[in-house]
């Protein structure tokens, strides 16, 4: 298996900024602002210009935000 194929398998549940923002129902600029403010995890930097977020991390963020909003 090539290194690239291994990376694709390892990050199969990963989303780039556009997809992550759509998943969270926010704009890309909001996604980057939240990362800068520490509200969202920084993601995984694959290259200097490519960052991905794991779906499970985004789901955990949404669950936490839901519980915080409801006071649970």
C-alpha positions in Angstrom: 0.0 0.0 0.0 1.4 3.4 -0.9 1.8 6.1 1.7 -0.9 8.2 0.0 -3.4 5.3 0.1 -2.6 4.8 3.8 -3.2 8.5 4.5 -6.6 8.3 2.7 -7.6 5.3 4.8 -6.4 6.9 8.0 -8.3 10.1 7.3 -11.4 8.6 5.7 -13.6 10.4 8.2 -11.9 13.7 7.6 -13.4 16.8 6.1 -11.7 19.9 4.6 -12.8 23.3 5.7 -15.6 23.7 3.2 -17.2 20.3 4.1 -16.6 20.8 7.9 -18.3 24.2 7.7 -21.3 22.7 5.8 -21.5 19.9 8.4 -21.7 22.5 11.2 -24.1 24.6 9.1 -21.7 27.7 9.3 -19.6 29.6 6.8 -16.0 28.9 6.2 -15.0 32.2 7.7 -16.9 31.4 10.9 -15.1 28.0 11.0 -11.7 29.6 10.9 -12.7 32.3 13.4 -13.9 29.7 15.8 -10.6 27.8 15.4 -8.7 31.0 16.1 -10.9 31.7 19.2 -10.4 28.2 20.5 -14.0 27.2 20.1 -13.3 24.5 17.6 -10.3 22.1 17.5 -7.5 23.2 15.2 -7.9 20.2 13.0 -5.1 18.1 11.4 -2.7 19.9 9.1 -1.8 17.7 6.2 0.1 20.2 4.2 0.8 23.9 4.8 -2.4 24.7 2.9 -4.6 21.7 3.8 -6.3 21.2 7.1 -8.9 18.5 7.9 -11.2 17.9 10.8 -12.3 14.4 11.9 -16.1 13.9 11.8 -16.0 12.5 15.3 -14.4 15.6 16.6 -17.0 17.8 14.9 -19.8 15.6 16.3 -18.3 15.9 19.8 -18.2 19.7 19.4 -21.9 19.7 18.4 -22.9 17.5 21.3 -21.0 19.6 23.7 -22.5 22.8 22.3 -26.0 21.3 22.5 -25.5 20.3 26.2 -24.0 23.7 27.1 -26.9 25.4 25.5 -29.5 23.3 27.3 -27.6 23.6 30.6 -27.2 19.8 30.9 
